[in-house]
């Protein structure tokens, strides 16, 4: 059975455009499944925990997140 999860398009992801380099999608993920190793770094989803709720997708003003089947 296919699962869904958040996928980051690193060509569109630019945390440097936001205050202190903090990704808005990371802040929007209520389950804290997106993480930035450091400010200004792109976020990484945890594939084992992501439930494809779409909170991060809706929060990203750059359109850098998609929900995809894998």
Backbone as ProteinMPNN parsed JSONL, in Angstrom:
{"seq_chain_A": "XXXXXXXXXXXXXXXXXXXXXXXXXXXXXXXXXXXXXXXXXXXXXXXXXXXXXXXXXXXXXXXXXXXXXX", "coords_chain_A": {"N_chain_A": [[0.841, -1.175, 0.0], [0.544, 2.201, -0.838], [2.08, 5.004, 0.705], [1.799, 8.365, 1.965], [3.66, 11.409, 2.081], [5.32, 14.464, 3.106], [7.208, 16.191, 0.722], [10.14, 17.931, -0.005], [10.967, 20.482, -2.244], [13.971, 21.339, -3.051], [14.971, 23.225, -4.781], [13.179, 25.264, -4.707], [13.033, 25.934, -2.061], [13.906, 28.288, 0.275], [14.967, 29.198, 3.054], [16.361, 31.403, 3.892], [14.993, 33.638, 3.168], [13.289, 34.299, 5.173], [12.542, 35.564, 8.481], [15.263, 35.372, 10.598], [16.054, 33.046, 9.33], [14.332, 30.952, 9.743], [12.253, 28.412, 8.831], [8.925, 28.677, 7.729], [7.222, 26.536, 7.362], [8.28, 24.592, 9.049], [7.669, 25.701, 11.506], [4.912, 25.499, 11.365], [4.325, 22.81, 11.468], [2.631, 20.864, 13.478], [3.168, 18.438, 14.669], [5.861, 18.407, 14.79], [7.491, 17.212, 12.828], [8.969, 18.091, 10.746], [12.22, 19.285, 10.436], [14.858, 21.603, 11.001], [18.293, 21.579, 10.752], [19.819, 23.735, 11.379], [19.323, 27.32, 11.536], [18.533, 28.856, 8.415], [19.023, 26.604, 6.935], [17.608, 24.113, 4.767], [14.497, 22.477, 5.57], [13.912, 19.095, 6.75], [11.809, 16.359, 6.287], [10.537, 13.807, 8.48], [10.4, 10.731, 7.333], [9.382, 8.39, 8.443], [7.451, 9.169, 10.204], [5.805, 11.183, 9.156], [2.534, 12.132, 8.325], [1.285, 13.269, 6.233], [-0.434, 15.487, 6.586], [-0.595, 18.073, 5.616], [-0.209, 20.568, 6.778], [2.325, 21.82, 6.679], [2.602, 22.196, 3.932], [0.581, 24.08, 3.373], [1.59, 26.211, 4.837], [3.956, 27.01, 3.622], [5.062, 29.652, 1.837], [6.483, 29.677, -0.491], [5.874, 27.544, -2.037], [7.299, 25.165, -1.901], [6.814, 22.659, -0.941], [5.328, 19.511, -1.353], [2.779, 17.031, -1.217], [3.279, 13.723, -1.572], [2.924, 10.433, -2.978], [4.631, 7.461, -2.07]], "CA_chain_A": [[0.0, 0.0, 0.0], [1.317, 3.436, -0.936], [1.966, 5.977, 1.789], [2.016, 9.743, 1.55], [4.484, 12.212, 2.973], [5.761, 15.763, 2.59], [8.44, 16.189, -0.065], [10.662, 19.29, -0.145], [11.645, 20.839, -3.495], [15.087, 22.155, -2.583], [15.183, 24.328, -5.719], [12.251, 26.336, -4.324], [13.133, 26.165, -0.619], [14.885, 29.33, 0.598], [14.701, 29.706, 4.403], [17.045, 32.682, 4.09], [14.05, 34.712, 2.878], [12.428, 34.502, 6.329], [13.175, 36.097, 9.675], [16.222, 34.509, 11.285], [16.276, 31.813, 8.584], [13.466, 29.901, 10.26], [11.262, 27.982, 7.856], [7.551, 28.791, 8.187], [6.626, 25.198, 7.368], [8.745, 23.932, 10.276], [6.876, 26.269, 12.591], [3.519, 25.092, 11.208], [4.168, 21.363, 11.682], [2.235, 20.659, 14.867], [3.769, 17.198, 15.174], [7.315, 18.631, 14.798], [8.093, 16.194, 11.972], [9.925, 18.788, 9.893], [13.271, 19.827, 11.294], [15.999, 22.3, 10.416], [19.491, 21.364, 11.569], [20.251, 25.063, 11.805], [18.664, 28.363, 10.755], [18.954, 29.051, 7.02], [19.139, 25.297, 6.289], [16.283, 23.618, 4.385], [13.958, 21.474, 6.49], [13.858, 17.702, 6.32], [10.707, 15.641, 6.928], [10.832, 12.478, 9.006], [9.522, 9.875, 6.525], [8.743, 7.336, 9.218], [6.395, 9.731, 11.037], [4.955, 12.123, 8.423], [1.2, 11.621, 8.015], [0.786, 14.022, 5.08], [-1.587, 16.295, 7.002], [-0.628, 19.252, 4.762], [0.033, 21.83, 7.493], [3.549, 22.428, 6.155], [2.318, 22.593, 2.555], [-0.195, 25.319, 3.425], [2.382, 27.271, 5.466], [5.106, 27.405, 2.803], [4.671, 30.641, 0.833], [7.284, 29.494, -1.694], [5.398, 26.38, -2.787], [8.408, 24.219, -1.951], [6.418, 21.384, -0.348], [4.245, 18.76, -1.981], [2.431, 15.761, -0.587], [3.45, 12.736, -2.63], [2.894, 9.007, -2.651], [5.902, 6.753, -2.298]], "C_chain_A": [[0.889, 1.242, 0.0], [1.047, 4.336, 0.267], [2.192, 7.362, 1.213], [2.903, 10.424, 2.569], [4.84, 13.526, 2.298], [7.099, 15.598, 1.885], [8.863, 17.642, -0.264], [11.332, 19.446, -1.508], [12.75, 21.83, -3.128], [15.453, 23.285, -3.542], [14.293, 25.527, -5.382], [12.403, 26.764, -2.871], [14.266, 27.151, -0.315], [14.594, 29.909, 1.99], [15.355, 31.056, 4.67], [16.118, 33.87, 3.82], [13.174, 35.069, 4.086], [13.23, 34.925, 7.551], [14.018, 35.035, 10.385], [16.451, 33.168, 10.596], [15.432, 30.649, 9.04], [12.336, 29.637, 9.269], [9.853, 28.061, 8.451], [6.851, 27.433, 8.25], [7.039, 24.419, 8.611], [7.92, 24.42, 11.456], [5.431, 25.78, 12.553], [3.283, 23.612, 11.499], [3.895, 21.1, 13.163], [2.856, 19.416, 15.485], [5.295, 17.279, 15.251], [8.055, 17.55, 14.002], [9.006, 16.775, 10.912], [10.967, 19.387, 10.821], [14.326, 20.525, 10.455], [17.183, 22.023, 11.324], [20.003, 22.675, 12.133], [19.449, 26.091, 11.018], [19.318, 28.492, 9.378], [19.183, 27.735, 6.277], [17.736, 24.834, 5.888], [15.797, 22.568, 5.388], [13.975, 20.084, 5.875], [12.692, 17.036, 7.035], [11.196, 14.297, 7.465], [9.895, 11.504, 8.294], [8.825, 8.781, 7.323], [7.553, 7.847, 10.027], [5.41, 10.637, 10.302], [3.638, 11.445, 8.038], [0.524, 12.408, 6.892], [-0.445, 14.854, 5.414], [-1.712, 17.572, 6.17], [-0.404, 20.575, 5.47], [1.254, 22.548, 6.927], [3.339, 22.949, 4.734], [1.588, 23.934, 2.53], [0.625, 26.482, 3.981], [3.515, 27.788, 4.588], [4.679, 28.386, 1.706], [5.432, 30.488, -0.491], [6.825, 28.303, -2.54], [6.444, 25.287, -2.899], [8.049, 22.845, -1.391], [5.248, 20.809, -1.106], [3.959, 17.54, -1.125], [2.441, 14.739, -1.711], [3.316, 11.321, -2.094], [4.284, 8.437, -2.877], [5.713, 5.293, -2.05]], "O_chain_A": [[1.864, 1.32, 0.747], [-0.074, 4.409, 0.771], [2.713, 7.511, 0.107], [2.907, 10.079, 3.75], [4.684, 13.686, 1.088], [8.007, 14.942, 2.396], [8.05, 18.484, -0.645], [12.172, 18.629, -1.884], [12.488, 23.014, -2.919], [16.17, 24.209, -3.158], [14.613, 26.663, -5.73], [11.949, 27.843, -2.492], [15.431, 26.883, -0.607], [14.032, 30.999, 2.093], [14.944, 31.774, 5.581], [16.434, 34.995, 4.209], [12.405, 36.029, 4.032], [14.432, 34.679, 7.643], [13.537, 33.954, 10.722], [16.987, 32.246, 11.211], [15.756, 29.493, 8.768], [11.568, 30.535, 8.923], [9.617, 27.566, 9.553], [5.987, 27.214, 9.098], [6.238, 23.668, 9.166], [7.52, 23.627, 12.308], [4.792, 25.659, 13.599], [2.148, 23.208, 11.75], [4.807, 21.112, 13.989], [3.047, 19.354, 16.7], [5.949, 16.345, 15.716], [9.091, 17.04, 14.429], [9.738, 16.041, 10.248], [10.631, 19.934, 11.871], [14.646, 20.096, 9.346], [17.091, 22.212, 12.537], [20.554, 22.717, 13.233], [18.943, 25.777, 9.941], [20.516, 28.259, 9.221], [19.509, 27.757, 5.09], [16.771, 25.129, 6.593], [16.605, 21.855, 5.984], [14.043, 19.918, 4.657], [12.586, 17.129, 8.258], [12.161, 13.729, 6.953], [8.709, 11.453, 8.618], [7.773, 8.296, 6.907], [6.734, 7.053, 10.488], [4.292, 10.84, 10.777], [3.627, 10.338, 7.5], [-0.667, 12.234, 6.634], [-1.389, 14.921, 4.626], [-2.812, 18.105, 6.026], [-0.408, 21.619, 4.818], [1.216, 23.761, 6.719], [3.839, 24.016, 4.378], [1.939, 24.82, 1.751], [0.372, 27.633, 3.623], [3.989, 28.905, 4.797], [4.008, 27.992, 0.752], [5.064, 31.1, -1.494], [7.338, 28.085, -3.637], [6.473, 24.556, -3.889], [8.896, 21.953, -1.369], [4.302, 21.513, -1.458], [4.829, 17.079, -0.387], [1.702, 14.871, -2.686], [3.562, 11.053, -0.918], [5.017, 8.877, -3.762], [6.659, 4.517, -2.185]]}, "name": "protein", "num_of_chains": 1, "seq": "XXXXXXXXXXXXXXXXXXXXXXXXXXXXXXXXXXXXXXXXXXXXXXXXXXXXXXXXXXXXXXXXXXXXXX"}
